[in-house]
Amino acid sequence: MITYKVVLDERRVKAGGKYPLVFRVTCSRSSSNYYSGLSIAKEHWDSAASLINKHCPNYKELNRSLTTKFLNFQKLILDIEAEGEFTFDMLRERLTEKPKQKVQNYTFLTYSQLLISELIEVKRTGNAIVYQTAVNRVMKFSENKQLRFEHIDYNFLDKFKHQLAKDGVKQNTVGNYLRSIRAIYNKAIKAKLVERKHYPFTDISIKTEKTAKRSVSIDNISALSHLQLKPKSPKWYARAYFLLSFSLIGMSFTDLAYVKNSNIVNGRLIYKRRKTHKGYNIKLTPLTIALLNDLKRGGFYLLPVLKANVEEDSVESKKIIHQWIKTSNKWLKRIGADCGIEHLTTYVARHTWATTAKRMGYSIEVIAEAMGHEHGNRITNIYLDTFDQDVIDDVNAKVVEVLNK
């Protein structure tokens, strides 16, 4: 049984000799006090009536405020009881929750924009862009700016999938859109913006096609490195970034763009991958050092991709890096056409490093460790955790040597 009442907490005197009025809750012989937000002089409290007496200035207004607060407090306890078992922790959590905008004021679009803004604030710009792209597709399909979560039912999603297929959208992209919408819907349920009974994804299948792994053969990667290109030309820069990524165990273009002089310590590149937040410590080979010297510039960032005043992980930085990748891929495609290499892109460097290491006879466990992946053999993982630095240094040195053949 839960009981509650208003009491004057005489244990704590506040400024001006006043004492706080608290709501005392008793449950299972334990009691806890919760500050009402009001404080009065000791002589102004009528403990028998649990009211502020008439000797207190503005006692009528204060009593009205106290009564309203106490009624809301009781309602909160009753709501918690209705949801299940009451605990003091649950009550404390509800009392400290920030007030949310009323449910009826949120549409699918306005709530999605709120989530996207929050992601941008915490520098999760990549997720924000993925959400925004999916939301844009939904709104284009719906043509209803007031689309509500309840409107997104099985029929809506089934027709949405059908329309995407008609538009020629690839299966994996469709899956990305649906997963983003599902994530937003689940957050809306947790935020009490829509009842769980409306959840529409139970019968919606989200299929994923296995992406073909694209890599360049050892002969092709060697030919690419020896290809005569005009220094400092667009093709020269595109190849330099590709080879730099390859020599750094398939380091992503985004991570390359954020490298600073401070990341290079005692001939090693130390950084955290932005996608996974996993730490890397890579020994620089002579080729890597030469490439960095050719590409680097004086400034905050080592490479000439981002300017010093561009905020890390901001929308602006994402757009700049995306444009650099797009341009590099355009010139890599032309280089590939020149020397008979298909599907040459910045990301192919990562696949090519892994495939080259495998063709050279290195185990999948070692390759996975080098690339920051985990493999199923826990014993091997423990061994590599102890000796990985020398092992990985040796593997990368041998793989990079193929460029000199």
Secondary structure, 3 states (H helix, E strand, C coil): CEEEEEEECCCCCCHHHEEEEEEEEEECCEEEEEEEEEEEEHHHEECCCCEECCCCCCHHHHHHHHHHHHHHHHHHHHHHHHHCCCCHHHHHHHHHCCCCCCHHHCCHHHHHHHHHHHHHHCCCHHHHHHHHHHHHHHHHHHCCCCCCHHHCCHHHHHHHHHHHHHCCCCHHHHHHHHHHHHHHHHHHHHCCCCCHHHCCCCCCCCCCCCCCCCCCCHHHHHHHHHCCCCCCCHHHHHHHHHHHHHHCCCCCHHHHHCCCHHHEECCEEEEECCCCCCEEEEECCHHHHHHHHHHCCCCCCCCCCCCCCCCCCCHHHHHHHHHHHHHHHHHHHHHHHHHCCCCCCCCHHHHHHHHHHHHCCCCHHHHHHHHCCCCCCHHHHHHHHHHHHHHHHHHHHHHHHHHHC
